[in-house]
Amino acid sequence: MARIILIDDEEAVRRTARLALITDIFMPGQDGIVTVRRIRKESPGVKVIAISGGDSTGRLDLRKDAELLGATTSLRKPFSSADLLRAVQDVLGLGSEPPPRNGG
């Protein structure tokens, strides 16, 4: 079973990521670009999905920069749960079939 962790700025959480990591680019107290670079260095096999709605003005978009520095892909906020699921499936190389629901 795939293990995916949504990350904010907790060091302990960062250490537990094994397959995929989702990180915002603009976070209080932590630079998402630095996070992407650190994950690439410390855990090169982890697939990184960078998310961002831009800076506080909404104009500065660093998603492509994150990809150039090692993020596998990126999403622009706001995004739908279907967009997030598709991105996770893509980076993990899973099919596009949704996971089965409980009970069938």
C-alpha positions as CSV (number, residue, x, y, z in Angstrom):
1,M,0.0,0.0,0.0
2,A,1.3,3.5,-0.9
3,R,2.1,5.7,2.0
4,I,1.6,9.4,1.4
5,I,2.1,12.2,3.9
6,L,0.8,15.7,3.6
7,I,3.6,17.9,5.0
8,D,3.6,21.3,6.5
9,D,6.6,22.4,8.4
10,E,7.2,19.7,11.0
11,E,10.7,18.1,10.9
12,A,9.4,14.8,12.4
13,V,6.8,14.5,9.7
14,R,9.4,15.1,7.0
15,R,11.5,12.2,8.3
16,T,8.6,9.8,7.9
17,A,7.9,10.3,4.1
18,R,8.9,7.3,2.1
19,L,7.1,7.4,-1.3
20,A,5.5,10.8,-1.8
21,L,5.4,14.1,-0.2
22,I,3.1,17.1,-0.7
23,T,4.4,20.4,0.3
24,D,3.3,24.0,0.0
25,I,5.8,26.4,-1.4
26,F,4.8,29.4,0.8
27,M,4.6,28.4,4.5
28,P,5.1,30.4,7.7
29,G,8.6,29.7,9.1
30,Q,9.6,27.3,6.3
31,D,10.4,27.9,2.6
32,G,8.9,25.2,0.4
33,I,11.7,25.6,-2.1
34,V,14.2,24.8,0.6
35,T,12.0,21.8,1.6
36,V,12.0,20.5,-2.0
37,R,15.8,20.8,-2.1
38,R,16.2,19.1,1.3
39,I,14.0,16.2,0.4
40,R,15.9,15.7,-2.9
41,K,19.1,15.6,-1.0
42,E,18.0,13.5,2.0
43,S,15.5,11.2,0.2
44,P,16.1,11.2,-3.5
45,G,13.5,8.4,-4.1
46,V,10.6,10.4,-2.6
47,K,8.3,11.9,-5.2
48,V,7.5,15.5,-4.4
49,I,4.3,17.4,-5.3
50,A,4.7,21.1,-4.7
51,I,1.5,23.1,-4.3
52,S,1.1,26.9,-4.3
53,G,-1.4,29.6,-4.8
54,G,1.4,32.1,-5.2
55,D,2.7,34.6,-2.6
56,S,0.5,36.9,-0.6
57,T,-0.1,39.1,-3.7
58,G,-1.0,36.0,-5.8
59,R,1.4,37.0,-8.5
60,L,4.6,35.2,-7.6
61,D,4.4,31.6,-8.7
62,L,7.4,29.4,-7.9
63,R,5.9,26.0,-9.0
64,K,8.1,25.7,-12.0
65,D,11.1,26.7,-9.9
66,A,10.2,23.9,-7.5
67,E,10.1,21.4,-10.4
68,L,13.4,22.6,-11.7
69,L,14.9,22.0,-8.2
70,G,13.4,18.5,-7.9
71,A,9.7,18.5,-7.4
72,T,8.1,15.7,-9.5
73,T,5.1,17.9,-10.3
74,S,3.1,20.8,-9.0
75,L,-0.4,22.0,-8.5
76,R,-1.8,25.5,-8.4
77,K,-4.2,26.3,-5.5
78,P,-7.1,26.0,-5.4
79,F,-7.2,22.5,-6.9
80,S,-9.9,19.8,-6.6
81,S,-9.5,16.5,-4.8
82,A,-9.6,14.8,-8.2
83,D,-6.6,16.9,-9.3
84,L,-4.7,15.9,-6.2
85,L,-5.6,12.3,-6.6
86,R,-4.5,12.4,-10.3
87,A,-1.2,14.0,-9.4
88,V,-0.5,11.4,-6.6
89,Q,-1.4,8.6,-9.0
90,D,0.8,10.0,-11.7
91,V,3.9,10.5,-9.5
92,L,3.5,7.0,-8.0
93,G,3.0,5.4,-11.4
94,L,-0.4,4.1,-10.4
95,G,-3.3,3.6,-12.8
96,S,-6.0,6.2,-13.1
97,E,-8.6,3.8,-11.6
98,P,-9.8,5.2,-8.2
99,P,-9.2,3.0,-5.2
100,P,-12.1,0.7,-4.3
101,R,-14.5,2.1,-1.7
102,N,-15.1,0.3,1.6
103,G,-17.6,-2.5,1.1
104,G,-17.1,-2.8,-2.6
